[in-house]
Amino acid sequence: MSERGTVSLMPTCLVDLVRPEAGVAAVRVLRRAGYRVTFPGGQTCCGQPAWNSGFPEDARRVAATTLDALAGGEGPIVVLSGSCAATMLHAWPELFEGDARVAGVLERVVEFGAFLAPLACPAPGIGSRRQVAFHCSCHQRRGLRDTTSGAALIGSLTGVELVEQADADACCGFGGTFAIKFPGVSTAMGRDKVNAVHEAGAAELVSGDVGCLMHLGGVAAETQVPLATTTLPELLEREGWSP
């Protein structure tokens, strides 16, 4: 396959610290799709936890290192989280008002699934396939207004079948610091989501956001619901996806 161009990967701090295998899978999938993958050094966090908690100065200080790194990269900035991509697109213009680099960086920001979805072709519905569910994070759904990319990519895989769970548009309950401030509500929302996926017949839940999966995987383990959690890059890599 001919090279499609260069991309700058932003794996996010959660992938880096909690699920680095998702970053490795993303690189493999992007390379298989024909892209040269670079990693601008110095990335840390997009600043979302501090921003959502009402501490813009702390958010700016944390996110500044990531802005510095990405401004020196090239090609589309492929972000492995709808939450981080939405925070960058909506919060960074205010956080870095007056910084001439911001507009150019944000023009390049695209979430991983949204970046690859235009290359996906529907797979023929032939034979027995393993059922999986997809959780579209709140930031992906409402911040990026993208509800189709993950489903399109899963629908292009011959080995899995996407099933729809009840209340698919409901929040998983994580919400970053929300889960710390309101643990009871957060856990109850997570249980509703896990039960809906289980009742839909899926034993595997896929999402583009590690934070959501971390929360739902913990709830599933606590309530003894047999549910594997898989990031979208890991699923695509495992199933051998290519355009």
C-alpha positions, 0 to 999 in steps of 0.5 A: 500500500502506498503511503498516505502521509504523515500523522502526529499521534497523541495517545493521551495521558490515560493511554500512556499511564493506564492502557499503553497497549492501545497506543501500540495498537493504534500505531500498528493500525495507522501504519497498516492503513498506509500512514507514517506515524510520528510521536511529537515528544514532550506531550503530557495532558490536554488539561481536561481534569483541571479545566473541568474542575474550574482551575483554568490556570492549572489546566493551562500550565499542564496543557502548555507542554502538549501544545508545545509538542504538537505545534512542532509536529506535522500532519493530522494530530490523531487523538486516541480519545474523544474527550481529549479531542473535544477539550482541545477544540473547545477549551484551548482557544480560551486557555491559550488566547493570543497564542498564534499557534493554537488555530493551526494546531486545532485545525489538525486535531481529529479523533482516531475513529473519525480519522479512519472511518472514511476508509471503512467499507461495510463487511458482508454479513456472512457466517457466525460473528462475535457480538460486541457493543460500542460505547460512544463517550459523551464528549465524542457524542456531544462535544465532537458531534460524532456518533457514527465513526466507531460503528462504521469501523466495527461494521467493516470487520468480518469477525464481529457484529455490532449490537445495540444496547438500550439507552446507548446515548446515556453517559457511563457515569465516569466523567473524570472528577465527577466519579470522585465527587459523586461516587454513588451516582457515578457507580449507579450510572455505570451499573446501568450501562454494564447491565444494558450491554450484558442484556443486549447479548454482548460480552465485549464492550468497545470504546474510543475512550479509555476513561469510560472503559476503565470505569465500566470495566471496574463496575463490571468486575465489582458486579460480576458481569462477564464483560471484556473491555477493548479500545477501538484501536485494539479491536481493529488491530486484533481483527486485522482491519485495513482499508 
